[in-house]
Amino acid sequence: MPPMKRKKGISASANARAAAKAIRQSELSAIHEKDAPTKKRFQTYLTLLVSMLVIRWLLLPTQTNPHSKPDVDSKGQLQMVFDEFFAANVQPLWDRAFNGTQYALEESSRVGHQLKEQNARVKHPVVIVPGFVTSALELWEGESCMKKNFRQRVWGSASMARTFFADRDCWRKHLQLNPQTGMDPDNIRVRSAQGFEAADNFIATYWVWSKLIENLADVGYDGSLMSMMSYDWRLGYEYLEKRDGYFSKLKAAIETHHKTSGEKVVLVSHSMGSSVVYYFLQWVVTDGGGGKDWVENNVHSFVNIAGTLLGVPKSIPAL
């Protein structure tokens, strides 16, 4: 009898372990099955888009011979066919797949929601300064090859890829600055997009700041207590102020948040944006007219996310 009891005990323990293992495997399978359709959809849409862009590129190669005359009629017809196909087939799938809400996490897994459950609430206003490349750029004036893209993004969206493959030389020309002045070329004006959409996602679901914004919204932040100060990352810092008045606008935004909320501002920056903030903190107490106490009076803290405060000396060999 005792051996039988021991055997039953061992059998029960083994059965319990087996049951627990089966439950874990079932939970993992459920997670993979839940994620699989979304992942598969994303891969399908991305493959379709990339395939169309490659086909477009192959159909309309860049003229390498400056003396050769392009076939205007055939090029125009191919452009029309591509645009019609893209509008009828690719764009609807793209919009449906990336409607701006796909990146949203379940509330229970968001840090912001968890903090809200712990009674965390809004206190200091937040001003965000994005990094190199992540600020979208829009066309405000261009040559004939780009006029149809007025106020469309030439950097930082799906339309950027479409514009690039439609006419690569024209796209490059409109993103270049004057090599002598470091400012706009003649008859071309490209400017940074504005608002949270300027740097929330780079392309579709390739998020940059969107998840941070969403988590801050969980605890009560909105457009009245938070600002995105995007900029034209192509410009030298002194030209940001000279051409766009960027640092004056950043100073005004911080002062306004401080005045309306009664709290000092938290500056949050990423990558090159941290260097921009560092330059601003020096500028505001000298050329900006804020005085030596301005930072102490208006800024609560500076959150540096992977900032290049010591510069990027490894880029020098490429120049």
N, C-alpha and C positions, 0 to 999 in steps of 0.2 A: 503493500500500500504506500509506504513513504516514497519509494521510487516513482510510483505512478503520480503522486502529488507533485513531486519535483518536475516530472516530465510535463505535467499539465501547466505548472508555473512557467517553465521555460517556453512552452508552446504559446501561452497567453502573452508573454513578453515579446516573443518573436512576432506574433500576430499584431500586437500594438505597434511595434516598429514598422512593420510592413504597411499597416494602415496609415500611419503618419507619413511614410514615404510616398504612398499613393496620393494622399491629400496634397502634399507639396508639389508633386509632379502635375497633379490636376490643376493647381493654382497657377503654376508656371505655364502650362499649356494654354490656360484661359487668357493669361496676359499676352502670350505670343499671338494667339488667335485674334485678340482684340486689336493688337497693333498691326497685324499683317495687312488688313485691307487698306489702312491709311498709308502704310509704307509702299504697298504695291501700287496704289493710285498715284502717289507722288512720283515713283519711278517711271510709271507709264507716261504721265504728263510731261515730265522732264525730258524723257527720251524723245517724245514726239516733238517738243519744242526745239531741242538741240538738232534733231534730224532736219527739221524745216530750215533752221538757220544755216546748217551746213550745205543743204541743197541750194539755198539762196546764194550763198557765197560762191559755190561752184558754177552756178549759172551766170553770175555777173562778176567775173574776175576783174581785178584792177588793171587798167591799161598800163603796161610796163613800158611801152614804146611811146615817148612823148609826141612823135610825129604820126602815129597811127590814129585814124579817125574812128571813133566808136560808132557802132550801129545803133543810132538813136531809136529807130523804130522798134527793132527787136528788143532793145533794152527796156523801152517803155512798155511793150507788151508783156515782157516777163515780170516787170514791176507790178503791173496791173493784176496779172494772174496770181502772183505771190500775195499781194495785199488782199485780194478777194478770198483766197484760200485761208489766209491767216485769220481774217475777220470772221469767216463763217465756221471754221473748224478749230483752230488753235486757241483763239482768244476766249471763246465761251468755256472751254475746258480749263484754261488757265484761271479765269475769274472764279469758276466754280470750285476749283481745287484750293485756290489761295484767296479766299474772300475776306481775309483780315482777321478771322477768328480761329483759324486752324491751330495757331500756336498757343492758344489759351490752355492753361493747365487746369486740372480739376482743382476746385477750391481747397479741398483738404490737403493738397500737396504744395500749395503756394505758401511761401514764407510770409507774404503780406497777410494772407488770410489767417495764418496761425498767430501772427502778432496781434491781429484784430481781436481774435478770441481771447487773447491775454490783455485786452483793453488798451493796446497801443493806439495812440491817436496822433493826428497832425500837430506839429509844433513849429519847426523851422521851415521856412520856404526853401525850395530846392531850385538851383539853376544848373542846367546840364550843358557842358561844352563837349561835343563829340570829337572823335579823333580824325586822323588823316584818312581820306578817301571815303569815310562813312557819311559825310554830309552830301546830300544830293545836290546836283547842279542843274539849273534850268536855263533854257535859251530865251533871251529877251530881244535880241537882234542878231540877224545872221545873213549870210549870202543866199542866193537863190536856191542852192541845193538843200538848204536847211530851213527855209522860211515856213514850210508847212508844219514845222515842229515848234512854232512859237509857244512859249511857256510850257513846253514839254521837257521832261527830264532827259538830258543827254548824258547824265551820270547818275547811277543809283536807282535803277528800276528795270523792269522787263523791256520797256521802250528803248532803253539804252542799247541793249543787244540788237534789237530790231534796227535801230538807226545805224549801228556800227556795220552790220552785215549788208544793209541797203547801199551804203556808200562810205566805205572805210576812210577814204582820203578826206572827204568832207567832214566827217565826224572828228577826225584827228585835228583838222585845221581849226575847228571851232572850240576845241579844248585847249589849244596852245595859247600861250601868252606871247606878247611881243618880246623877242629875245633881247632887244636893246633897252626897253623901258620897264619890263616886268609887269606891264599893265595890259589893257585890252588891245587886241589888234584893231585895225581900222574896220569899221562897219560890223563888228562882232561884239556882242555883250552876253556873257554867260554869268549868272549870279547864283548864289546859294539859295536853295529852297528854304522856306521858313516854317516854323511850327514843329510840333512833335513828329509829324510825318517826314520831316527832312532827314531824320536819322533813326527812326524806330526800326525799320527793316531796310536792308541794303537792296535785296531783290527777293520779292515774294516772301517765303518763310525763312529766309536767311536773316534772322533777327539780330539787331544790334542793341537797341535800348528798349524795345517793346516790352520785354518781360519785366525789366526794372520799373518801367512806367506803370505796368499793370499791377505789380505788387505794391507800389506806392499808392495807387488808387484804392487798393483794399483797405488801407488805414485812413483814407479820407482825402488824399491829395487829388487836385484837379488843376485845370488851367489857371486858376486864380492864385495858386500857391506853388506853381511849378512852371518853369520855362525851359525851352530848348533853344540855346543860342548857337545855331549852326553858322558856318562861315565858309568862304571860298578858300579851300585848303591849298589851292595852287599859288596863292599870293604870299609874298614875304610879309612878315608881321607889320612892318611900318606901312605897307601898302594896304593892309586890311583897314587901317584907320584913315589913310589918305583917300582911298577910293570909296570905301563903304561906310566909314565912320563906325567900324565894328566895336572898338573898345569904348567909345562914347555910349553906344547903345547898350553894351554889357554893363557899364557903370550905372546907366539910368535904370536898367532892369533890376539890378541889385538894390538900388536905393528905393525904387518903387515897392518892391516886395517887402523891404524892411519897414517902410512907412505904413503900408496898408495892413501888415500883419502884426507889427509891433515886435517882431522877432528878427534876429540877425539871420543871414542867409547861409545855407550850406552849398558850397560849390562842389560839383561832382564832374570829373573830367576823365577822359580815356585817351591813352596813347598821345598823339600829337596835341590833343586838346589840353593836356596837362602843361605842355610847354607854352601854349597860348595863354593859359591862366597865369603861369609864372611870369610871362612877359607883361600881362595885364596888371598883376599886383605891383610890378615895378613902375609901370607906366602911370597908374592911377595916382600915385603919390608924388609924381613929378610933372610930366607933361599933361596928365589928365586933370590936374588942379584939385585933387582930393585932399592933399595934405598928408602929413606923416601919420595922422590918427585915423585916416579913412578906413583902412582895412580892419583895424581893431574895432571901430564903431559899427561896421556894416557886415562883416563876415564872421560867422560863428566858427566854421571849420572848412577845410579843403580836403576832399576825398579824391585821392589820386589813384586811378585804376590803370596799372601798367603804363604809367607815363614815362616819357623819355626826357626826364629833367636834366640829365647829363649829356643830352645831345645824341646824335647817331653817327659816330665817327666812322663806322664800317661802310657808310654810304659814300664816303669820299673817294675811294678807288674807282667807283662807277662814274664819277664826274669827268 
